[in-house]
Amino acid sequence: MIEANGLTKVYGRTVAVDNLSFAIRPGMVTGFLGPNGSGKSTTMRMILGLDRPQRGQATIGGRRYGDLKNPLRTVGSLLDANWVHPNRTARAHLRWMATANGIPRSRVEEVLGIVGLSSVADKAAGKFSLGMKQRLGIASALLGDPEVLLFDEPVNGLDPEGIHWIRTFMKDLATQGRTVFVSSHLLSEMALTADHLIVIGRGRLIADASTKEFVSQSTESSVLVRSPQLDRLPELLGTSGPGVSVRPSTDGTGLTVLNLPIERIGEIAAEHRIVLHELSPQTGSLEEAFIQLTGGSVEYAGHGGTPGGGGPVPGNPGFGAPPSHLPLQQSAPTPPSPTDRPDTEGR
Amino acid sequence: MLRTLSVERIKLLSTRSPYWCTVLILLSVWGIALAVSLVENGRDASVASSQFGGRFGMLTFLVMAALAVTTEYRFGTIRNSLLAVPSRTVLLVSKTVVMALIGAVVAAVASGGGFLLTQALAKAPRDGAITLDSDGAVRMVFGYCALYAIGAVLAVGIGTLLRQSAGAITLLLLWPLLAEQLVLLISPLRDLVPWLPFNAAFTFVNGGESGGGMFGGLSDTGGPTPVQGLLVFAGTALVIWLLALVILQRRDA
């Protein structure tokens, strides 16, 4: 169980993490999702006592990291696989960490076996490939057989096999009842791995929901309609129910209909004897949804293109507005959207 | 605490640079002692000549101690260290104690070895038999144990403050070799020079009653006694180390 309570970290004039609160439960993989520079790593470092928050605190099982006795036996983490001395062997690297927390030497051999590095244990870590370093990092996270595990972008730079291995591995750890908290900037990756998502942008909480809920609510589903009698349809469909919106499709040859079941569209067309050439469901990609949600929260955005592809953003009340448990900001909080994206110096 | 001491020992001894530094220290101290003892039947050999490489060895050790900290920042392992041992005070104390102990041992081997080599090999020293017959002679050889140990405190402190190898090494070399000697050019401050930390420190191993400085060329008058010199050096090291501890506590790792 990891709890963050009003975590705030400011570097100079930049607010890296802004009043962030969440709780990570055991027995499942919780994804920590946000664009690059949104404060994921900073948050993880604050949880682990490496960085000091200006306000708020993070606890693991009710205690701050610095107050844990033999912390590696409670919390295992992999923040950066490159944090190894290039001339030190993998075994020596694990051995000093084990010694520091009173972990028996036999456990070093055990974790080397688990991650499949036994045969290269006496090679200098500097000669390892990124994938091997990643495995070494995971070995050091597992060293103390901890209840809580944190991984920061663990699949970055890995080949498909490595990605698959880590994904399965994290799920196994969660199945064993452990708390697994893993960050990523890829929603598609998280959709495969995580059961629950904490989404942040610009250091602020955007969503705290199950992955399924998040994906279904945030991906826009619409229906594409093509017909030789296209001019009559918008009025007929538009007045058929509340909240229905009809707009020309992106290629201009049809209509995109939102918030109306596909069956109803067919029935309405049949009632009015309108010929349809196409009636197909469209699902927005996860990436589009993610960009729409965090569009206002991208720290380093190019100014050429508009994230979200232009057009009005469909209302997502559950996610767009800041969560209600956060104290209100001075001015009225505006839901992040591509149209009123604040400049780099937003606050 | 004992555990974190052995952690620091494992960390230090599982990389290469401490071994190379130690070899360099032994080669320089023993090599110079050997050369003086063998040339012309060791006519110029003395207790002092057995330690001609001592200054070089001392500075090499300072670099080694500073690197023990700065390489952790260079490769990011400092974060792993803090994840394993979250108390920054315990971490810095352990590192310092291990480096100081290793320094004392290396100094004993280097200086003691240099003395024994000189004693055994110099056939006809001009100044008579080479023995540890006075306090000054004992300090001249084994005083280095104290200097290396205190030097470890200073170097670990500087390494922690600067967090990068180039800066720490530059400071640790320019300070004794250049900065303290340059003060001599400012005449109103001349009397102060023997009291500057490194000049004061080497008074402890110069064998004289007072003064002398790092290179032995400073006037004897008005300088610190050997014990005063050692205290000046120790005080300086302690102040810098405490400053490093405060900064380490405050800064993000």
Interface residues (C-beta under 8 A of the other chain):
Chain A: R45 L48 G49 L50 D51 R52 Y65 G66 L68 P71 L72 S77 L79 D80 N82 W83 V84 H85 P86 N87 R88 T89 A92 H93 R95 W96 M97 T99 A100 N101 G102 S140
Chain B: R3 T4 S6 V7 I10 K11 S14 T15 R16 S17 T71 F75 G76 T77 R79 N80 L82 L83 A84 V85 P86 S87 R250 D252 A253
